[in-house]
Amino acid sequence: MYWPHAIPFEGGKVLRQGGGRGDSQAEIVRAIESFRKRHASEAGESLYRARTKNPVDWSRLLRTVEWKLIDMPIPRLQVTGREEDHFLYEYG
């Protein structure tokens, strides 16, 4: 879903996402941007093509994104009041 969000705009910068100050970037977008720089020769290159050409780095990127989702938003999405309820996802 974030693949097109990590394409640089004119001037070479990727749209900043995240609530940090300054030039901070959301970690998932930063990881995808790094993968794109290394493996997507053109801005319009498809995700399918980039991942099939580089399966080892793709797997590494996938694990990074998966753990960041487990670490950050998923637990917070499942809190109602002060109670945590695993109604969306089970995680360890």
Secondary structure, DSSP 8 states (H G I E B T S, - for coil): --GGGGS--TTS-----SS-STT---HHHHHHHHHHHHH-SSTT--HHHHHHH-HHHHHHHHHHHHHHHHHTHHHHHTEETTEE--SS----
